[in-house]
Structure formats: structure tokens, C-alpha cells
């Protein structure tokens, strides 16, 4: 996903449900102009790098890549 408009409020983008994604699948998120807002990448019940936390992109141009490794787990890479 890529943000292509200036945000007027915080947004939440949710990772695919673990039953709907294959191991090795990659999700990339890149922020554009956040205008003081943030994008939350919600984990949708999975873990990210072994932690049960969502990610927050708070800086213009911030980006993250995640790979689903199976077993309800996403890894940053």
C-alpha cells in the first residue's frame, strides 16, 4: 500500500488475516505526506517480530516491509 493523498486524520491499515495469506507473502507500506497524522499497521491477531504490537508510521516517507513466515507470524525485513 502507498498513501497517495495527504492524510486528514490518523489511518489504520490492517494486515491480511493469517488464514488468507501464504508463507513468503510480502506486504509493503509507505507513507506519503502524513500532515502530522500517522498510519497504524494493525497486526490482525498475528505477531510482528514475535511481539503482539501494531506498527505506527509517523514520519513523512516512512516505510516498512513485512513477510509472513507462517504460524501467525510476520517478520520485518
Long-range contacts (C-beta under 8 A, 24 or more apart in sequence): 1-27, 1-28, 1-29, 1-30, 2-29, 2-30, 2-32, 3-30, 3-31, 3-32, 3-33, 3-34, 3-39, 4-32, 5-32, 6-32, 6-33, 6-34, 6-35, 7-33, 7-34, 7-35, 7-37, 7-39, 8-35, 8-37, 9-37, 10-37, 10-38, 10-39, 10-40, 11-37, 11-38, 11-39, 11-40, 12-39, 12-40, 12-42, 13-39, 13-40, 13-41, 13-42, 14-41, 14-42, 14-44, 15-41, 15-42, 15-43, 15-44, 15-46, 15-66, 15-74, 16-44, 16-68, 17-44, 17-45, 18-44, 18-45, 18-46, 18-68, 18-72, 21-68, 22-68, 23-68, 23-69, 23-70, 24-67, 24-68, 24-69, 25-67, 25-68, 26-65, 26-66, 26-67, 26-68, 27-65, 27-66, 27-68, 27-74, 28-63, 28-64, 28-65, 28-66, 29-57, 29-63, 29-64, 30-61, 30-62, 30-63, 31-57, 31-59, 31-60, 31-61, 31-62, 31-63, 32-60, 32-61, 33-60, 34-58, 34-59, 34-60, 34-62, 41-66, 43-74, 45-72, 46-72, 46-73, 46-74, 47-72, 47-73, 47-74, 48-73, 48-74, 48-75, 48-76, 49-74, 49-75, 49-76
